[in-house]
Amino acid sequence: MSLANVGRRLSVLAGGQMGELASALGRGSGQTWSSCKASDSASAARTEMLRLMRRAAERFTAAQTEEELYRALLELVREATGAGAGAVHRRDGETLVPSAHYGGGWLRESHEVGDASLPGLATQRHCPIRVVRGGMAQRGWLTSAEDDDSSALSMPVDLDRDRQLIISLLGGGTGLPGTPRGEFTPGDIELVEALAVQMGPHLRRLETERLASVGQLAGSMVHDFKNSVLIIRGAAELCGRVAPETQRFVDLITTESDRMVEMMQELLDFARGNRTLKVQSVSLRRFLAEVAEAHRAVLERAQIELLLDIQAESAAFDPLQVDRALSNLIANARDAMPEGGTLTLRAASDAQFVYLSVQDTGVGMSPEVRKRLFEPFFTEGKVKGTGLGTAIVQRVAEGHGGQVEVLTAEGQGTTMTVCLPLRAN
């Protein structure tokens, strides 16, 4: 949702649901709907909403880490709704990871999509779930006597294609002094979503800042490394001219030197976020045959059988970047089969997308590894590597307007699929 949409949503809230929002937003200041005239209340509620959004912008801008952002969101949500307790869960695959919480029990625990928890059910249904007072125990979510005397709310919020938060609250207020906690209202749901969406760009800001700092470090290193590698390459070429019988080894040195330069540039491009695409029409049969041939010898030495399964003819993408992405996936698949096995390089398509898959018969991934698969610099069980392999694959796919799909299970192998638009936009 854009900021303009947030503004329109707040405008709707200020008009159509003014009674409940005036009550909700008046909790912090003691103002209630019954304490002022309707016209004055409408103006006061709009003013309170603007103040809340201004405080949100200030808090989100000041946050230096994701944890600080989630805590700020939870505090703002509790302030706006009068909730007595709450939690923010971040969806990671099928797991809901607690990122901020105020309260105990299920609020601070991890959950799974569709499990016997309020966040799990809300995520599975992909809609807000409100529970009235006394309804918690009936559903198996009771963690204390106080919980059963409270209303509850759990709602998923999609920040973008890759990020989903689940916000859960206990004990909404009515805004009337001396009255028990009441139920959460549709106005509360709209306001919570607006706050969460406003936080979204700040998550992306933190990611950009983190990668920029890596880019500065990489930039200072790449220049020195390139000079050293080019000196080695030049010396090898000179040896080839002096002793022609060594040309086979010279070719090997120059090839690997070029690969090292490419790897250093890859690190630099990733950190800086460079995504320049040179899209062209590509014959998938020829392209995948070349990719396979480049890795065949290494795979044979590892006792891995390489199979091709090409069910699509052509597509439009940047062949150099997609080659790099598939090479990273092939390297990962090779590492996952230390005792040998079968690697299948597959291409398929439908009316909109082309699907390039690397399937192995290796050890598969644990749930913990799967959760962190696309995290930059994360490695598991590898001595070599930058930890950027799958992060680069994801960036290449997203740069083309696509995505990466993962199918894996421990002991049953892994299939990584790069999904790209069939035709360039």
N, C-alpha and C positions, 0 to 999 in steps of 0.2 A: 504494500500500500504506500503511495507517495504521500509527501507532506500535504499536498493539496487535498488528497482524499481524506487524510486525517482531519484537516480543517473542515471539510464538508461534513464529516461524521460528527465532529464536535458541534457544528451548527445544528445538525439534526437533533442531537442530544439536548442541546440548549432549548430547542423548541418543543418537539413532540414528547419528550420525557422529562420536562422541567420539574415536575413535582418530585419524582424520586431522586433526580440528580441534585436538586436544591437541598434535599434532605441529606444525601450522601456527602456532598461537598461541604455541608455546613457542620459536619461532625467535629472537625478540628477546631472551629471557631465558636461553636455553640449556637450558630444560627440555624433555625428550622423553618420549614415551609409554613408552619402555622404562625410564625412570629412576624410575618411581614405580608404586605399586599402582593397580589399576583404579579402585577407589573413590576414592582420593585424586586420581587424574587427572581423574575426572569433575568433582569439586568445583573443582579447580584450573582446568580448562578453562572452567567457567561463570564463575569469578571473572575470568579473563582476558578473556572476552567482554564482561563488564560493564565492565571497565576500558577496553576498546577502545571501546565505545559511549560511555562517559563522555568519553574523549578526543575522540571524534568530535564529540560535542555541543559541547564547549568550543571546538574548532577551527572548527566551522561557525558557531557564534554569534559568534566574534570576527572572522570574515571580513567585510570591508567592500565587496568587489567580487565579481563572478562569477568573475573570474580567480583570486582568492584561494580561493574555494570549490572550484574545480576542482583547484587545486594541493593543497589540504588533502585532498580525496578521494583523489587519486592517491598521496599520501604515506601515508595510512592504509591504502589497499589494498596498497601495496607492503610496508608493515610487517606486515600481517596474513597475506599469502601468501608472503612471502619472494622476491617477484619482483625480478629484477635491473634491469629496465627496464619502462617502461609509458607509456601515453598515454590521455587522455580526449578523445574526439571528440564534438562536439555536432552532431546532425543538423539541417541547415537545408535543407528541401526534399529534394532528391536528393543533396545534398553533405554530406560528413562533415568538419566543420571542426575542426582540432586546437585544443583549449582549454587543455591542459596536457600536458607530456610530459617524460619522463626517458629520454634515449636519442635516437638519430638515425634516419636512414633513414625507413622507412615510418611509424614512430611519430610523427614530427613533420610528416608530409605530409598534405595534404587528399586525400580519396578520394571516390568516387561509389558510391552504393548499387548493389551487384551487380558492381562492377569486380573486377579481378584482384588483390584485396588481402584480407587476413584481415578487417579491419573491414567492408569492402564486402560480403563474402560473408555474414558473420554478420548484418549488418543486413538483407540481402535475405531470408535464411532466417528471421530473427527468432528466433534461438535461439543459445545459446553454442556456440562451436566450439573444441575443444581439439586441439592439434597436439603429437604426441610428439616427443621429441628426434630430430633428423635429418630431420624431415618438412617443414621450411620450404623447403628448396631444391627439393624435388619439386613444389611448388606455385607456384614463381616468386616467393616472398616473401623470398628470401635477400638480405640487404643486407651481410652480413659473415660471415666464417667462424664468429664467435662465435654468430651467430643460429642457424646450423644445428646447433649443439651444445646448443641450448636448447629447452625445451618452450615452447609458446605458448598463449595463451588470448585470445579476443576475444568479447565478449558485449554485446548491446544491453540497455538498461534503460529502461523507460518510467517517467518520473517523473510525468507526467500526460498528458492528451490531446494537449498541444502540445509537450511536451519529451521528447526521447529522447537518451540518452547511449550511446556505445559505448566500453566500457572494454577496453583491450588490454594484455596483460602478456607479458613474456618471462622465462623462467627461473624456474620455481617451485622451491621448496626441499623437501627431505624432512624437515628438522628434525634430521637425524643429523649430528653433527660429522664433518667430513672427507669427506663423501659428495658426489658431483656433484649438480647441480640435477636435481630430478625433475619429474614431471608435475604439472600442476594437477589438483585433485581436485574432485568434486562439492561437497564442503564449501567449497572456495575459491569456487566459483561462487555458492553461497548467501550466503556472507559478503560478497562483493563487492556483490551485489545489495542486501543489507540496508543496507550503508553508503551506497550511492548513493541509496536511497529515503529514508534518514534526512536526506540533504542536501537533498532536494527542497523542503521547506517553507522552507528558508533562501533558496533562489532566489526564491521568491515574496515573502519578506520584503524582500529587497533591492529588488525591483521596486516594492513598496508604498512603501518609504521614499523611493525616487527620485521617484515621482509625488507623494508628500506634500510634498516640498520644492518641487516645481513648483506645487502647489496653494497653498502659502503665498504664493509670489510672485504667482500669478494672483489670489488673493483680494485682495491689497493694490492691485492694478492695476484690477481690474474695477470697484470702487466709484467710483474717479475717472473712469474711462472712461464709466461709465453716466451719471454726473452731466452730463458734457459732452455726450453724445449726447442726453440728455433736454432739455437747454437748446436744442440745435439743433432738436429736434423741436417744442418749444414755440414757438420763434420762427417756424418754418415754418407752424404752424397759425394763428398770429396774422397772418402775411402773407396767408394764405388768406381770413381774415375781412375784412381791410382791402381786398384786391384780389382779388375772386372769380375774375377771369379767370386768375389764376395757380394755380387749384386743382389743375390737372393736375400741375404741378411740385411743389406742396405734397404731393400724394399720393405722388409718387415719393420725396420726402425722408423722409416719415414711414415709408414702407415700408422703405426702406433703413436708416433709423435703427433700426427694430425688428429688422431682420436683423442689424445690428451688435451689438445687445444680445444677441440669441440666440447669436451666435458667441462673444461673451465668456463667456456663461454656459456654452456648450459646452466651452470651454477649462477653465473652473473645474470643471464636473462631471466632465470626464475626469480631471483631476488629482486630484480628491478621490475618484474612483471611484464617484460617485453612479450608481445603476442602478435608480431607482424606475420601475417599469413600470405603465402604465395600459392593461392588456390588454383588448381588446374584439373582438367579431366584426366582421370587415371584409369588404366586398364587393371582391374583387380587381379586378374589371372597373372599378368606379367609382374605387377607390383609385388604380390605375395610370393611369387616364385623367386624374385630377387631377394626379398627379405629372408626367405627360407634358406637360400643358397649361402647367404652371408653367415648363417649360424649352423649350417649342417655339420661342418667338420668338428666344431666344439661339442655339439650335441652327440655326435657319434663317439667321440672320445669319452663322453660321460655315459655311454651305453643307453642313450635315449633315442628312440625311434621317432622320426619327424614325419608327420602326415599332413597333407593338404586337402582341404575340403572346401572347394570354391563353388558357391551356388549363386553368385552374382557377377555381373559382367564389368560394370564401371561405376564410378562415383566421382564427385568433385571434392578435393581436399588438398592440403599442402602435403605432398608426398614425403618431404624431408622430415617434417615434424611428426607425421603419423608413423614413419619408419622408426624414428627415435622412440615413440611411445611403445610400439610393438616390440622393439628390441629390449626395452626395459622389462616388459612383461615376459618375454622369452627368457631373459636372464633370471628373473624371479622363479619362473617355472622350472628352469634347470636346477636352481639351488634347492627347490622343493623335492627333487627326485635324486637324492644322493646315491641310491642303489640302482638308478636307471629307471626307465619307464617309457611312456609314450606321450609325446607332445603333439597336439593337433592344432594347426593354424587354419582357421575357418573364416569364410566370408559368406554372408547372406544379406538379403535386403527385403524390404517391403515397399509400399508406395511412397514412404517418406524418408526412411532411414536405411543406412547400410550398417551392418553389424560385423565388426572385425573381432574375432575371439581367439584367445590363447587358452587352450585347455590342457591340463596336465593330470597325471595319475599319481601325484605326489602326496605329501603328508597332510595337505589341507591346512586350514588356519583355525586357531583357537578363537573363541569369542573375544578374548582380550585383544589379540592381534587384529582381528577384523575391525574392531572399534577404532583402532588407531592407524588403519591401513593407509589413509591418505594424508596423514599428519607429516609435514615436512621434517626431515632429519630423523625420522623414526626408523630404526632397523631392528630386526629380530633374528638372532642366530647367524649373523653375517659378520665375517671378519673384514671384508672389503665393501666399498660402496659409500655413497654420500648420504644415503637415507632419503634421497629425493626422487627415486624411481617412480613410485606410484603417484606421488604428488605431481610430477611432471606429466604423467599419463593423464591425470585428471585435468590438468591445466590445458593440455593439448585438446582434449575432448571438449572442454567448455569453451576454448577459444574458437572452435568450429561451430559452437551452438549445440553441442551434444553432451553426452554424459558417459560415465563408466558404470557398468553393472558387475556385481560380484556374486558368484555362486560358489560356496565352499563349505566343507565340513571336515572335521578332523578325521584323517585316515581315508578320505574319499576323494581327495584331489580338489582342484580349484579351476574355475572357468572365469576369466576376466574378459569382459566384452566392452569394446569401445564403440559407442553408438554415435554415429555422425549423420547429419542431414545428407540425404542422397544427392542434393544439388546445393551448390553454394548460394547463400542469400545475396 
